[in-house]
Amino acid sequence: MAVLGHLITLQKLKPYLLSVLVLMVICSPANALNLDNLHDAEKSANVVLSAKQIQQLKAKKLTAALAWHGSSTWVSAVTNGAKQAFEELGIKVVAITDAQFDPAKQVADLENISAMNPDIILSLSVDSTSTKATYAQTISNGAKLVLLSNPIEGFVHGKDYAGIVTDDMFGMGKAAAELTSDALENNGKLGIIFHDANYFITNNRDQAFREAIQQYPHISVISEKGFVKEHETSNIAAAMVLQNPDLQAIYVSWDSAAEGVIEALRSLDRPDIKVITHDLGVNNLLDMATDGNLYATVADRPFDIGATMAKIGAGAILNKPAAPVTIVPFDKVTKHNIATVWQHAFKTSLPKLLNQALTQ
């Protein structure tokens, strides 16, 4: 999602820029999830298929297609989770598409998928208004649709789609507050740099953090500033620290927005100020591994998201109902469990640089 700390090349920036676009797609007001559904969401651990159901699915020789919004390390992990689950169920993946955040391309992708007549479709809609009709046509032959985070306006759960799988954003916000308390040893002065735009996931994580941090009476929020674009966070953090030199920790909405904050703290020679954020990015994990400013982050599990979507879609083939919304677990991340959480999230080995930093 953004900038500077370790002199990232443009190529290395691509996953971060795509992450920003993911937030813009998922969190636009027209596509926001119902808060009641989120509070009552099913846990992904409860999405299971019996041995009998698995045998029934294998006998059907089913096919599936994955119609994604874009590409990134995170999306690849979702794909890998779905592919593994489908393989275990004897379901062949016949198409994986990348809309490159272009609604017109996603429409074309869906039209191509429709011609393959898959039994199950996993997808995140780039723009539910312009893609809605094509989704409707694609599932008109009976394909079961499972959505990633982003509902399609007007679609009815159980009729047009089997379910939605997303993050536990309220739990993640609360976990970030708990990590902040750990960083401050339950007593200190805190700054908050929040996402000051109308985006559902970031807004709810930030608000959950605010509500949870109020439960710690000895932690004082002495400054709170918003940002819209990631490149703003460096200047915001610098001004916050200069105006509040006794600041001891800063919460930032997500990982790559925190890169600018950490850059500012380095330039001000303030290694004492701890940063807490969300999501996994190699640059900030390197900072954490080398005892820099990043104290902790909270990470979701994209591999589990994909696997859960696959199981919900397969269950729908057998008329097994799913909750309107299913949420995946998250992990609190500190220096001591980076490798374990990376495995939880991506089911891949650590990047070489990060592994080296942790073993030094």
Steps between C-alpha positions, in 0.01 A plus 500: 500500500770769487837652537844552607663334802741267318532675161246275330512478121189563292470128426502422870239768558244328276350273768458798731332716236268213420415468869384862502272424207367194680399721791335747263300221336403311815422798715300732277174602669278346232661164563514506880405188690215508747643560848248263659621222271857571603426494872314170454745354249587132490854389581689339212598209727133399504485464121555127466393222267441145615677199349172403335458846349857496371437167326179637348688802367780288354247285316351807328820596311443870567685801364575841650619841381669783691416849370723739691514878509880528478825327585734521799676275749183510709274400207741221410463362853120508466532316170732238646263435789207456263695274263613272781148468641353433157764235430411321823136501388574371150398831343696618196588870474447590134571874509675763712459858376643837602282803421787742569246713691321573172122438505491458122769233514317323781184495288700341217658254745158398628368456147792268421440309824131471423585324174680234706186444708677439834307366796659739753632857465709682760534872442546855622309751292694807389180704466170338589298749294672441167566128551169399659321403177793287386520322835127431475543354153801295609309330782176464302587139413521408867861582590552562871659839568711576810618856554814640658419792732312703241123444463323561172222752546157342465626142516316283754682260730401138438355587161763691304805414709583234757690723743764766558839437663691790656722621786405523866553876491357561848719231652803638317441851636470367853816292457690809386394674821625205707835515322518874562446437868783246490730747325428766763491257790144624557611856574600769253421762238361396165447657159246371248541541124173378351360459150290813446297371207172312474637147466323223685777266613749765608230711666374208705846381601593854606174548691535164672852605603375832641228330701735233635781740595255689722496195724858580606467797739873559527549539123432854381426584136676836476480547122276366223543585132343362183644428156347426162809410296782290636776742410349743753584288803868593515432872539209435735717286726787750496269786599332285766833416663635856480182632663496217756860404577384285792310268263580133563298306239308554177216291356469509117215356293697254289847372425623704205348819641718424803811501279482879474460526876807285560697703245411819691600349832836398356562848362419646843726247672214368715557123531312514833159558341321173424267448205199266488308428180315237290605258224830342392757685292859389460651847548339556838559141608869556427483806725336291773750217461789742548346663810387813321189709564238244398398328820209292371239450231178302460472273196213316335532160328446523122573130442218414740272748324544311172455160659185614680353646182562172320329295772199733509465471122530124510249477782254707299512235226358259760244761615697547823414852623770746606482811716465834319850591620787278614813646660851357511737504798771759549836497674683742724850537360816590692865432425481164675228346280555657157591168339202319650249767399644527148431129465146545635432778251670383183595134554838577342853539632625836619661731243876453506584847632251466784623157595858629506401793723330269747793258520771760556 
